[in-house]
Every structure is written in C-alpha cells, then in structure tokens.
Amino acid sequence: MIQTMHPIEPRRASGGSKVPHVTLAFWVIKLLATTVGETGGDALSMSLGLGYAVASLIYVAFFAVTLTVQVASPRHRPLAYWAVVIATTTVGTTLSDYLDRTVGLGYVKSSIVLFFAVIVVLLVWRRVCGRVLFEGITDRRDEIFYWVTILVSNTLGTALGDFVADDAGLGFAGGTLLFGGLLALVAAGSVRVKTIPTAAYFWAAYVLSRPFGATLGDLLTKPHDEGGLALSRIAASLVILAAMLLGILAVALRERRTVQKARP
C-alpha cells in the first residue's frame, strides 16, 4: 500500500486535497461520527419503526446526495466531507443489521464477507491507481475508491461491534473497551514500528473506529436489561452531532488562523 505514482496523469481537483489532514482532532471527530451513525441508524430503523430495509434505502439516498456534493466540490469542504462520513456510518449500521438479522447471515459470516470486501477494494484501488492514499487526494478515481472503502469498512465495523458485544459475550461496555484498546495499539504501532506503511495504520484505525463507535452508541442507547444506559437514540444523536459540529468548527478556525499567520 505504499504510495506510488501512476503512469497516467490523473484528473485532479482544482483546489488541492479533497480530504482533511489526519490529526488527533480528525480522529476525535471520526469517533463522534461513528457513534452518531450507530444511534442515528437505530433511531430510524428501531425508534421510528421503519425497519432495516427502509432505513437502509433512506440512508443510501442520503449517502448518494452527500457524496455527489463532496465529489463535485473543487476543494475540501469540511461540512460536506463529514456529512458523507456520517452517511456511510448510518448506511453501515442499517445495512449491516439488515444482512445480519433480516437476511439471517449472522455476525460472523457478514464480518468475514465484509472484511474480504475491504481488502478487495484496497487491492483494486492500488491496481487501478498505483497507490492507496488517505491524505492529499486530488484524483477523482482516488476519491471514489476512498469513499467506497469507507462505506464498506463502516458496514464491517457495525457487524464486528455486534459480534463482540452479542456473540462473544463482552457486552457493549466490554466491546467499547476492547476496540478502544485495539485503536491504542494501532496508534502506538504507528509511532514505534515504521516498517509498516502509514496507509496501513490509517485504514486499520478507520476500520476499528467503527465498531468502537457502534458499541459505544449501543452502550448509550440500549435498554438497561441489555446492558445499555437507555438514553434516547434521537436525543443522543443530536447531542453527538452538535459535538461534531463544534469540533469541525474549531478545526476550521484553527486552520484559518494558521493560514493567516503564514501570510507575509
């Protein structure tokens, strides 16, 4: 997954990279996005009683709209970018639940299928573009592969979170601690073990951040008899979404001040 040049000149965005720099703030906002994806997905399918199939169709439409806006933009727009991330997490939640529960595929089979789907997308991405990126994306093809990888990985993360919490018996709190620990190991490895490409660490963390958010979201909203805190899914989603917006605004203001200071 080491970044290499592609022999064909790619179609580039006119305003630079279409994705944000990967910083600590990026991961904090990402974890909030994965959590609101879980609570928001369950709010539509369960709290409002629409079911997994209908909720999935609604969120797929939301994903299509937000992705169209993101891809059409000539430069990175934080609100557009994070709207697509939220869309992938909500689609991932309802689609995974549909495959696991309605279709009856189960957590183990769906996790295996989706894991290999992520690997296939990454391999095809590298084959077509000659690289796998996570920053500095200006090529339209790279951007499409980027979002397809995120969509599949967020669906995988939902299945993994449910498997650990339910089938493995760790519960929502135990699942949150497990995936939080795995994320910490990936972070430590990225600092200490330099023989592994940075892109591999990024995508490993991206996959693991989804089940962390999934189990945390379930911990907040599931009933007490299921090991949750029984908070309102809609209220929790709104609060987490507000925290996300504050984080996005803070990052945007900090970047603007940095640019202003750099000017002569």
C-alpha positions as CSV (number, residue, x, y, z in Angstrom):
1,M,0.0,0.0,0.0
2,I,3.0,2.3,-0.3
3,Q,2.1,5.4,-2.3
4,T,3.5,5.3,-5.9
5,M,3.0,7.4,-9.0
6,H,0.5,6.3,-11.6
7,P,1.8,6.5,-15.2
8,I,-1.4,8.2,-16.4
9,E,-1.9,11.8,-15.4
10,P,-4.9,11.8,-13.0
11,R,-7.8,14.1,-13.0
12,R,-7.1,16.5,-10.2
13,A,-9.2,18.8,-8.1
14,S,-8.6,22.5,-8.7
15,G,-8.4,23.4,-5.0
16,G,-6.0,20.9,-3.7
17,S,-6.7,17.8,-1.5
18,K,-10.4,16.9,-1.0
19,V,-9.8,15.2,2.4
20,P,-8.6,16.7,5.7
21,H,-5.2,16.3,7.3
22,V,-5.2,13.3,9.7
23,T,-4.6,14.8,13.2
24,L,-5.8,14.0,16.7
25,A,-8.8,16.2,16.0
26,F,-9.6,14.2,12.9
27,W,-9.9,11.0,14.9
28,V,-12.0,12.6,17.7
29,I,-14.5,13.9,15.1
30,K,-14.4,10.5,13.3
31,L,-15.2,8.6,16.6
32,L,-18.1,11.0,17.1
33,A,-19.3,10.4,13.6
34,T,-19.2,6.6,14.0
35,T,-21.1,6.9,17.3
36,V,-23.8,9.1,15.8
37,G,-24.0,6.7,12.9
38,E,-25.0,4.0,15.3
39,T,-27.5,6.0,17.3
40,G,-28.9,7.7,14.2
41,G,-29.2,4.4,12.2
42,D,-31.0,2.7,15.1
43,A,-33.2,5.8,15.6
44,L,-34.7,5.4,12.1
45,S,-34.9,1.6,11.9
46,M,-35.9,0.9,15.6
47,S,-37.2,4.0,17.4
48,L,-39.3,5.2,14.4
49,G,-40.1,1.6,13.4
50,L,-39.2,1.9,9.7
51,G,-37.2,-1.4,9.7
52,Y,-33.7,-2.1,8.4
53,A,-34.6,-2.3,4.7
54,V,-36.5,1.0,4.5
55,A,-34.0,2.8,6.8
56,S,-31.1,1.5,4.6
57,L,-32.8,2.8,1.4
58,I,-33.3,6.3,3.1
59,Y,-29.6,6.4,4.2
60,V,-28.4,5.1,0.9
61,A,-30.2,8.1,-0.7
62,F,-28.6,10.4,1.9
63,F,-25.2,8.9,1.1
64,A,-25.7,9.4,-2.7
65,V,-26.7,13.1,-2.2
66,T,-23.8,13.9,0.2
67,L,-21.3,12.0,-2.0
68,T,-22.4,13.9,-5.1
69,V,-21.9,17.2,-3.3
70,Q,-18.5,16.1,-2.0
71,V,-17.2,14.8,-5.3
72,A,-18.5,17.9,-7.2
73,S,-16.7,20.3,-4.9
74,P,-13.4,21.6,-6.3
75,R,-11.7,21.6,-2.8
76,H,-12.1,20.2,0.7
77,R,-15.2,21.5,2.4
78,P,-15.4,20.2,6.0
79,L,-19.2,20.1,6.3
80,A,-19.6,18.2,3.0
81,Y,-16.8,15.8,3.9
82,W,-18.1,14.9,7.3
83,A,-21.7,14.7,6.0
84,V,-20.5,11.8,3.8
85,V,-18.8,10.2,6.7
86,I,-22.0,10.3,8.7
87,A,-23.9,8.9,5.8
88,T,-21.5,6.0,5.5
89,T,-21.9,5.2,9.2
90,T,-25.7,5.3,9.1
91,V,-25.8,3.2,6.0
92,G,-23.3,0.8,7.6
93,T,-25.5,0.5,10.7
94,T,-28.8,-0.3,8.9
95,L,-27.3,-2.3,6.1
96,S,-25.3,-4.5,8.5
97,D,-28.3,-5.0,10.7
98,Y,-30.3,-6.0,7.6
99,L,-27.8,-8.5,6.5
100,D,-27.2,-9.9,9.9
101,R,-30.8,-10.1,11.2
102,T,-33.3,-9.8,8.4
103,V,-31.4,-11.9,5.8
104,G,-30.0,-14.1,8.6
105,L,-26.4,-14.0,7.5
106,G,-25.2,-13.6,11.1
107,Y,-22.4,-11.5,12.6
108,V,-19.6,-14.0,11.9
109,K,-20.4,-14.6,8.2
110,S,-21.1,-11.0,7.4
111,S,-17.9,-9.8,9.2
112,I,-15.8,-12.3,7.1
113,V,-17.5,-11.3,3.9
114,L,-17.1,-7.6,4.6
115,F,-13.5,-7.9,5.8
116,F,-12.5,-9.5,2.5
117,A,-14.6,-6.9,0.6
118,V,-12.5,-4.2,2.3
119,I,-9.3,-6.0,1.2
120,V,-10.6,-6.4,-2.4
121,V,-11.5,-2.7,-2.7
122,L,-8.0,-1.7,-1.4
123,L,-6.3,-4.1,-3.8
124,V,-8.3,-2.9,-6.8
125,W,-7.6,0.7,-5.8
126,R,-3.9,0.0,-5.8
127,R,-4.2,-1.9,-9.1
128,V,-6.1,0.9,-10.8
129,C,-4.4,4.0,-9.4
130,G,-1.0,2.6,-8.4
131,R,-1.4,3.7,-4.8
132,V,-3.7,3.7,-1.7
133,L,-4.0,7.1,-0.1
134,F,-5.5,8.6,2.9
135,E,-4.3,12.2,2.6
136,G,-3.6,14.5,-0.3
137,I,-6.3,13.1,-2.5
138,T,-6.8,15.2,-5.7
139,D,-7.5,12.4,-8.3
140,R,-11.2,11.7,-8.9
141,R,-10.6,8.0,-9.0
142,D,-8.7,8.0,-5.7
143,E,-11.6,9.9,-4.1
144,I,-14.2,7.4,-5.3
145,F,-12.1,4.5,-4.0
146,Y,-11.6,6.3,-0.8
147,W,-15.3,6.6,-0.2
148,V,-16.1,3.1,-1.3
149,T,-13.5,1.8,1.2
150,I,-15.0,3.9,4.0
151,L,-18.6,2.7,3.2
152,V,-17.6,-1.0,3.2
153,S,-15.3,-0.6,6.3
154,N,-18.1,1.1,8.3
155,T,-20.5,-1.7,7.4
156,L,-17.9,-4.2,8.5
157,G,-17.4,-2.3,11.7
158,T,-21.0,-2.5,12.7
159,A,-21.0,-6.3,12.2
160,L,-17.8,-6.6,14.2
161,G,-19.2,-4.5,17.0
162,D,-22.4,-6.5,17.3
163,F,-20.4,-9.8,17.1
164,V,-18.1,-8.8,20.0
165,A,-21.0,-7.4,22.1
166,D,-23.5,-10.2,21.5
167,D,-22.0,-13.4,20.2
168,A,-18.7,-13.1,22.1
169,G,-20.5,-12.0,25.2
170,L,-18.4,-8.9,26.1
171,G,-21.4,-6.6,26.1
172,F,-21.4,-3.0,25.0
173,A,-19.0,-1.7,27.6
174,G,-16.6,-4.6,27.1
175,G,-16.7,-4.1,23.3
176,T,-16.0,-0.4,23.7
177,L,-13.0,-1.1,25.9
178,L,-11.7,-3.8,23.5
179,F,-11.9,-1.7,20.4
180,G,-10.6,1.3,22.3
181,G,-7.6,-0.8,23.3
182,L,-7.0,-2.0,19.7
183,L,-7.1,1.5,18.5
184,A,-4.5,2.4,21.1
185,L,-2.3,-0.4,19.9
186,V,-2.6,0.8,16.3
187,A,-1.7,4.3,17.4
188,A,1.3,3.0,19.3
189,G,2.4,0.9,16.4
190,S,2.3,3.9,14.0
191,V,4.7,5.7,16.3
192,R,7.1,2.8,17.1
193,V,7.0,0.4,14.1
194,K,8.0,2.3,11.0
195,T,8.3,-0.7,8.7
196,I,4.6,-0.9,8.1
197,P,3.2,1.7,5.6
198,T,1.4,4.6,7.2
199,A,-1.6,4.0,5.0
200,A,-2.0,0.5,6.5
201,Y,-2.2,2.0,10.0
202,F,-4.7,4.6,8.9
203,W,-7.1,2.1,7.3
204,A,-6.7,-0.3,10.3
205,A,-7.6,2.5,12.6
206,Y,-10.5,3.5,10.4
207,V,-12.0,0.0,10.4
208,L,-11.6,-0.3,14.2
209,S,-13.0,3.1,14.9
210,R,-16.4,2.0,13.6
211,P,-17.0,-0.9,16.0
212,F,-15.8,1.3,18.8
213,G,-18.5,3.9,17.8
214,A,-21.0,1.1,17.3
215,T,-20.6,-0.4,20.7
216,L,-20.4,3.0,22.4
217,G,-23.6,4.1,20.7
218,D,-25.3,0.9,21.8
219,L,-24.0,1.3,25.3
220,L,-25.6,4.8,25.4
221,T,-29.0,3.9,24.0
222,K,-29.8,0.2,24.6
223,P,-32.2,-0.7,27.4
224,H,-30.8,-1.4,30.9
225,D,-31.7,-5.1,30.7
226,E,-29.5,-5.4,27.6
227,G,-26.6,-3.7,29.3
228,G,-27.1,-0.1,28.0
229,L,-27.8,3.2,29.6
230,A,-31.3,3.6,27.9
231,L,-30.7,7.1,26.6
232,S,-33.0,8.4,23.8
233,R,-31.5,7.5,20.4
234,I,-32.7,10.7,18.9
235,A,-31.5,12.9,21.7
236,A,-28.2,11.1,21.9
237,S,-27.8,11.5,18.1
238,L,-28.5,15.3,18.3
239,V,-26.0,15.8,21.2
240,I,-23.2,13.9,19.5
241,L,-23.9,15.7,16.2
242,A,-23.7,19.0,18.0
243,A,-20.3,18.0,19.5
244,M,-19.2,17.0,16.0
245,L,-20.1,20.4,14.6
246,L,-18.3,22.2,17.3
247,G,-15.2,20.1,16.6
248,I,-15.4,20.8,12.9
249,L,-15.8,24.5,13.5
250,A,-12.8,24.5,15.9
251,V,-10.6,22.8,13.4
252,A,-11.7,25.1,10.6
253,L,-11.0,28.2,12.7
254,R,-7.6,26.9,13.8
255,E,-6.6,26.2,10.2
256,R,-7.7,29.6,9.1
257,R,-5.6,31.3,11.8
258,T,-2.6,29.1,10.7
259,V,-3.0,30.3,7.1
260,Q,-3.4,33.9,8.1
261,K,-0.2,33.8,10.2
262,A,1.7,32.2,7.3
263,R,0.9,35.1,5.0
264,P,3.6,37.8,4.7
